């Protein structure tokens, strides 16, 4: 009987450790991050023309919520796009899943809102390759095999 209790205690500890690693990453992500690099299939993309390029992760506790709110804002002097999304962390802090809920685009003082439909087009499962308190690097392999990589630094 003691053997079964010990196995149960170890399994419970492993589950809590996994949850705490995911929650630790959520806590580290809280705040606004600047997108500093973006590449497609290993080729750096020029993002210097964007005056705004940031992602904001809102604090939350994964125990109580399956997902947390976030926004990504990309803009130039003439155009701004804000993606309202949710995110979650899993895999002991190695998987960042984002789901776009809606996109608000503004150009010339006119705003247009689009709601994302279709899970495949709205959800992105990303692999976190580097994560510290002030740096986040993640990659995404699309269904067509293309790989994108984004690097962010905390403001």
Beta strands, then each sheet from edge to edge (+ up, - down):
strand 1: 31-40
strand 2: 43-44
strand 3: 52-57
strand 4: 68-75
strand 5: 79-90
strand 6: 95-107
strand 7: 110-115
strand 8: 123-131
strand 9: 135-141
strand 10: 147-154
sheet 1: 2+ 1- 3+ 4- 5+ 6- 7+
sheet 2: 2+ 1- 10+ 9- 8+
end
